[in-house]
Structures are given as C-alpha cells and as structure tokens.
C-alpha cells in the first residue's frame, strides 16, 4: 500500500517554528498533526494534514533520558480530539538538522507503544508519527488495512514551489 502525506507550506512552517521553541526542561517539543484521509488510486491512501495541536507545556514529563516525554494528559487530549472530530492524528517532532531524517530507536519504540491507541477511538482512520528536519520528513502510518506499521512513501509540501520528499531511494 502506498501512503502519501500532504501538508500546506504555511502549516509546515508553523509546525517547525513551534517545535523549535525552547521548553523549560524538555530538550525538544512535540505535537499532533490533525489529518483527513482520502483514497489514492489504485491502492493507497493520502493523508491530508490540516491543522496542528502542540502539546501544552504542562503536559510534558521531566524525563532527562529522552528529548521529550508526553504525560498521560497529552495523549488523552489527542485521543479526545480524534474521537470528537473524526480525524487521524499524527504525532510529530523535529530533529534540528538539514537533510534526510529517520526515527531514533526511542522514537520508533515509543510511537509503536501509543499510536495504536488511537484505533480505540477512531479504528477506521490511519494514524501515525512523523519526524521533521529543517527540509525533509520521515514517518510511519498505522493503517487499518495493514497489520503492521508502514513507512510513509512520500511527503508533499503544497505551496509555491511544491516540494516532494520521497523516503524510498
């Protein structure tokens, strides 16, 4: 299954600026991209990011072993938002460098622990996680039609000029 992730350039810039803000104790910031979904012919999905919900300062847990740790309140708020708005939620954070990026081992482990919880409130909608760099992105999608998480094939930044990031070589 092919997964395409689309986001407007203005929204992506807003997300990057927010994720680069300093926090009192966390080394990085995190948030959630709120997404719609559409079918991609012949067999795929387009994830359409339309807004951003940053994790509030009070919802971070002081854990020096990771860049940022969300507390249970952050997850609960994101789950409630998905339930009340019939949307997919994609956890997002940033690695502050240029060029291609990937999840760290901690990113991959923690995403696999909490992203499937979104299926408890919105089982028919893809959810996932993404990491941004200054000029690229990488992400995984938990899709209801696929038993394991799948890599997002392509990120498309809609604006002028349009920008594509392909994860496959």
C-alpha positions as CSV (number, residue, x, y, z in Angstrom):
1,X,0.0,0.0,0.0
2,X,1.3,3.4,-1.0
3,X,0.9,6.3,1.6
4,X,1.2,9.9,0.5
5,X,1.3,12.7,3.2
6,X,0.3,16.2,2.1
7,X,0.7,19.4,4.1
8,X,0.4,23.1,3.2
9,X,3.7,25.0,3.3
10,X,2.2,27.6,5.7
11,X,1.1,24.8,8.2
12,X,4.5,23.1,7.9
13,X,6.3,26.3,8.7
14,X,4.0,26.9,11.7
15,X,4.8,23.4,13.0
16,X,8.5,23.8,12.6
17,X,8.5,27.1,14.3
18,X,6.5,25.7,17.2
19,X,8.7,22.6,17.6
20,X,11.8,24.8,17.7
21,X,10.6,26.8,20.7
22,X,12.5,26.2,23.9
23,X,10.8,24.4,26.8
24,X,11.6,24.8,30.5
25,X,13.1,21.2,30.8
26,X,12.4,19.2,27.6
27,X,15.1,19.1,25.0
28,X,12.5,19.2,22.2
29,X,8.9,19.9,21.6
30,X,6.2,17.6,20.2
31,X,2.7,17.9,18.9
32,X,0.0,16.3,16.7
33,X,-0.9,17.0,13.1
34,X,-4.6,16.7,12.6
35,X,-5.4,14.9,9.4
36,X,-8.1,13.9,7.0
37,X,-7.7,10.9,4.7
38,X,-8.6,10.1,1.1
39,X,-8.1,7.1,-1.2
40,X,-5.3,7.0,-3.6
41,X,-6.0,5.0,-6.8
42,X,-5.3,2.2,-7.4
43,X,-4.4,1.1,-3.9
44,X,-3.2,3.7,-1.5
45,X,-4.0,6.4,0.9
46,X,-3.5,10.2,1.0
47,X,-3.1,11.7,4.5
48,X,-4.1,15.4,4.4
49,X,-2.7,17.4,7.3
50,X,-5.0,20.4,8.0
51,X,-4.1,21.7,11.5
52,X,-1.6,21.3,14.3
53,X,-2.1,20.8,18.0
54,X,1.0,21.4,20.1
55,X,1.4,19.5,23.3
56,X,0.9,22.0,26.1
57,X,3.9,22.9,28.4
58,X,2.1,21.4,31.4
59,X,1.7,18.0,29.6
60,X,5.4,17.3,29.4
61,X,7.0,15.0,31.9
62,X,10.5,15.8,33.2
63,X,12.4,12.8,31.9
64,X,16.1,13.5,31.1
65,X,16.5,10.1,29.3
66,X,14.5,11.3,26.3
67,X,14.2,14.5,24.3
68,X,10.6,15.0,25.2
69,X,8.2,12.8,27.2
70,X,4.4,13.4,27.0
71,X,2.4,12.8,30.0
72,X,-0.9,11.0,30.0
73,X,-2.8,14.3,29.7
74,X,-1.3,14.9,26.3
75,X,-2.3,11.6,25.0
76,X,-5.8,11.9,26.5
77,X,-6.3,15.3,24.9
78,X,-5.2,14.0,21.5
79,X,-7.5,10.9,21.8
80,X,-10.4,13.0,22.8
81,X,-9.8,15.3,19.8
82,X,-9.7,12.4,17.4
83,X,-12.9,11.0,18.9
84,X,-14.8,14.3,18.8
85,X,-13.6,15.3,15.3
86,X,-13.3,12.1,13.3
87,X,-9.7,12.7,12.3
88,X,-6.4,10.9,12.1
89,X,-3.7,12.0,14.5
90,X,0.0,12.0,13.6
91,X,2.5,12.7,16.4
92,X,5.2,15.0,15.2
93,X,8.6,16.2,16.5
94,X,11.7,17.6,14.9
95,X,15.4,16.7,14.6
96,X,17.0,20.1,14.2
97,X,19.3,19.5,11.2
98,X,19.1,19.7,7.4
99,X,18.7,16.6,5.2
100,X,17.0,13.3,5.4
101,X,15.9,12.2,8.9
102,X,14.7,9.0,10.5
103,X,13.2,7.9,13.8
104,X,15.7,7.3,16.6
105,X,15.3,3.9,18.3
106,X,13.4,5.6,21.1
107,X,11.1,7.4,18.6
108,X,10.3,4.1,16.9
109,X,9.7,2.3,20.2
110,X,7.5,4.9,21.8
111,X,5.5,5.5,18.7
112,X,4.7,1.8,18.5
113,X,3.5,2.0,22.1
114,X,1.0,4.8,21.8
115,X,-0.1,5.3,18.2
116,X,-2.2,2.1,18.1
117,X,-4.2,3.5,21.0
118,X,-5.9,5.9,18.5
119,X,-7.6,2.9,16.9
120,X,-9.6,2.6,20.2
121,X,-11.3,5.9,19.4
122,X,-11.1,6.0,15.6
123,X,-10.5,2.5,14.3
124,X,-11.2,3.1,10.6
125,X,-8.7,6.0,10.2
126,X,-4.9,5.9,9.7
127,X,-2.8,7.4,12.5
128,X,0.9,7.7,12.8
129,X,4.0,9.5,13.7
130,X,6.5,11.8,11.8
131,X,9.8,13.4,12.4
132,X,10.8,16.6,10.6
133,X,14.2,18.0,9.8
134,X,14.7,21.6,8.5
135,X,14.0,20.4,4.9
136,X,12.8,16.8,5.0
137,X,10.4,14.4,6.8
138,X,10.0,10.8,7.6
139,X,7.0,9.0,9.1
140,X,5.2,5.8,9.8
141,X,1.5,5.1,9.3
142,X,-0.6,2.7,11.3
143,X,-3.3,1.9,8.7
144,X,-6.4,-0.2,9.4
145,X,-6.0,-2.2,6.3
146,X,-2.4,-3.3,7.1
147,X,-1.4,-5.4,10.1
148,X,2.0,-3.7,10.7
149,X,3.0,0.0,10.6
150,X,4.1,1.1,7.1
151,X,6.6,3.8,6.0
152,X,5.1,6.9,4.5
153,X,6.3,6.8,0.9
154,X,6.2,10.5,0.1
155,X,5.7,13.8,1.8
156,X,4.3,16.6,-0.4
157,X,4.5,20.2,0.7
158,X,1.8,22.1,-1.2
159,X,2.8,25.7,-1.9
160,X,5.0,27.6,-4.2
161,X,7.2,25.9,-5.1
162,X,5.7,22.5,-4.4
163,X,8.2,20.2,-2.6
164,X,8.5,16.4,-2.5
165,X,10.4,14.2,-0.1
166,X,10.5,10.5,-1.1
167,X,11.5,8.0,1.6
168,X,12.3,5.3,-0.9
169,X,15.7,5.5,-2.7
